Amino acid sequence: MAVRSGEQFLEGLRDGREIWLEGERIADVTAHPKLTRMAHTLAGIYDLQVSPQYHDQMTFKSPTSGDAVALSYLVPESYEDLLRRRKALEIIAESSYGMLGRTPDYVNIQITAMRQAAHVYGRNEKMYADNLRAYHEYIREKDLCLTHAFGHPQVDRSVPISELPDPYVALGVVDTTSQGVIVRGAKLLATLAPFSDEIYAPVYRPLRAEAEEDQKYCISFAIPVDTPGLKFICRQSYDRGGSLYDYPLSGQYDEMDALAVFDDVLIPWERVFAYQDVELANYALQRVTLWRQYMQQVAVKNIAKLEFILGITHGIAEAIGINIYSHVQEKIAEIVDILETVRSYLRAAEADAGPYEGEGIWPAAEPWIAMRHWYPDAYVRVIWIVEQLAAGGLMLTPNEEDVKGPLAADIGKFYQGAAIDAPDRIRLFRLAWDLVGTQFGSRQALYERFFNGDVVQLRQRRYATYDYSRAKESVRNVMERLGDAGKSQR
Ligand SMILES: Cc1cc2nc3c(=O)[nH]c(=O)nc-3n(C[C@H](O)[C@H](O)[C@H](O)COP(=O)(O)OP(=O)(O)OC[C@H]3O[C@@H](n4cnc5c(N)ncnc54)[C@H](O)[C@@H]3O)c2cc1C
């Protein structure tokens, strides 16, 4: 079979990649105390694919090799295919309680969607479509894990990228050779980079077709993470290597984020998906709606996460006896409603799927757009409810050493709950604190707000591109009727 086990996945990460964390170059991300637990969490996800229990639900037969490959690489041809893919996504999301946004299925689905629309990228030069299809097949058969980085550094958002203090702050092409394209500059924000095999770097924003200097930024490609000249600068780790009793989420699910820095890196021609053709790249940005596919992973992850948060919140309410108050019941019901709303968006997008561009079918766009714009605020509300109900108990919580130390009797008395003993109550509240209050928790909230782009600008685009004809027609209609009514009264 082509799907990899966890051990094979870990072995792939020991390749001399240049990963920097807190001032140190990491020799082996699978063994470093601040990265190892996340590496092993991901390995556990790879192990699911090869386990007798889940193998069949997470794989399909490769159309080329006949091997079992991950369902996130499936080009969906029918509604049943979407449901099949959903099941695989659920197994992965539920294994981490929705705490990981960037399990490998996320970018796998993006590359699969690009492959579905490969002809768009190859409209003017067939080579780019061929490259995409070959790349999709390559990562599918090797069962690779990808990070992706769209944007450019937050240096000055008021000017075009060509006018930043250095022409290669943003990633651009320095030169081309018979072997490929040489690029320099940085890309953000590469979540999962230390644990990935490859990085995919697309064109992100529309470039100026009339500006010659923008052409060098028109480059889309994917290369191995250990390519010479490529390094990653990670943010601080939220897994400090401490007790899982104290930090049950930070200690297992810190998927890590990094800036990708390209120092004259050679991208082989066969790994280039777009170059220099600004007009086509801009068209592809609008037309190839990758999110129509990958939002299925997002919705499934959100459902797993909301179910987990609901369980925590409900548990807290029962633990300290506040579930008798009607406002508490109402707030917990609000989380239920948000959870069920996400489920409805998921089902609507799947049910209304159809042909769109190139191969296979695509989930419907409208449910995803609405969910994408609404969910960041909904998530903030959910977190606010957790804080409102758990209140001071969120932070006034002893740690594992306290619980096991000489004050155990006091702790047993003062930290017990209405229907729960002290060690379990503390465990529950520490879970809640890691979810909302630690660095890990803050990053979760930031993730939900920004991982999918900036909702402020997305909504501006929505305003500018929405088809208002039916809305306007209904007003015109009532005006005409009123006009008739007015006439008949005279
Ligand atoms: C936890 C996390 C994980 C992420 N993972 C990934 C990943 O794996 N891959 C990836 O590519 N990206 C990832 N992202 C990046 C994400 O796509 C960006 O954060 C998002 O697109 C916003 O870009 P920015 O952070 O550069 O903010 P900016 O673009 O700098 O925006 C900052 C503020 O300025 C405003 N602003 C900026 N420019 C404009 C403008 N032209 N018009 C109006 N307002 C403007 C914005 O509204 C915002 O309020 C991740 C982000 C987070 C927080």
The ligand as a Gaussian input file, in Angstrom:
#p B3LYP/6-31G(d) Opt

LIG

0 1
 C       -2.758000      30.652000      13.283000
 C       -2.648000      30.991000      11.830000
 C       -2.300000      30.006000      10.917000
 C       -2.159000      30.315000       9.567000
 N       -1.772000      29.348000       8.692000
 C       -1.500000      29.674000       7.414000
 C       -0.956000      28.732000       6.497000
 O       -0.736000      27.573000       6.835000
 N       -0.665000      29.141000       5.250000
 C       -0.861000      30.420000       4.833000
 O       -0.555000      30.742000       3.693000
 N       -1.390000      31.334000       5.666000
 C       -1.710000      30.991000       6.936000
 N       -2.209000      31.933000       7.788000
 C       -2.160000      33.344000       7.325000
 C       -3.478000      33.939000       7.028000
 O       -3.867000      33.605000       5.739000
 C       -3.276000      35.460000       7.208000
 O       -3.086000      35.684000       8.590000
 C       -4.445000      36.247000       6.719000
 O       -4.572000      36.121000       5.337000
 C       -4.239000      37.734000       7.024000
 O       -2.986000      38.165000       6.553000
 P       -1.936000      38.822000       7.543000
 O       -1.855000      38.016000       8.788000
 O       -0.694000      39.017000       6.779000
 O       -2.587000      40.185000       7.953000
 P       -2.559000      41.541000       7.153000
 O       -2.861000      41.305000       5.715000
 O       -1.273000      42.251000       7.412000
 O       -3.744000      42.330000       7.807000
 C       -3.611000      43.057000       9.047000
 C       -4.789000      43.994000       9.190000
 O       -4.736000      44.982000       8.173000
 C       -5.921000      44.983000       7.376000
 N       -5.517000      45.084000       5.973000
 C       -4.336000      44.684000       5.425000
 N       -4.338000      44.916000       4.103000
 C       -5.531000      45.445000       3.803000
 C       -6.139000      45.890000       2.587000
 N       -5.519000      45.811000       1.412000
 N       -7.399000      46.376000       2.645000
 C       -8.068000      46.456000       3.827000
 N       -7.533000      46.058000       5.019000
 C       -6.282000      45.572000       4.996000
 C       -6.585000      43.621000       7.635000
 O       -8.001000      43.716000       7.532000
 C       -6.153000      43.306000       9.052000
 O       -7.056000      43.870000       9.962000
 C       -2.379000      31.640000       9.129000
 C       -2.748000      32.618000      10.058000
 C       -2.880000      32.313000      11.379000
 C       -3.255000      33.397000      12.348000

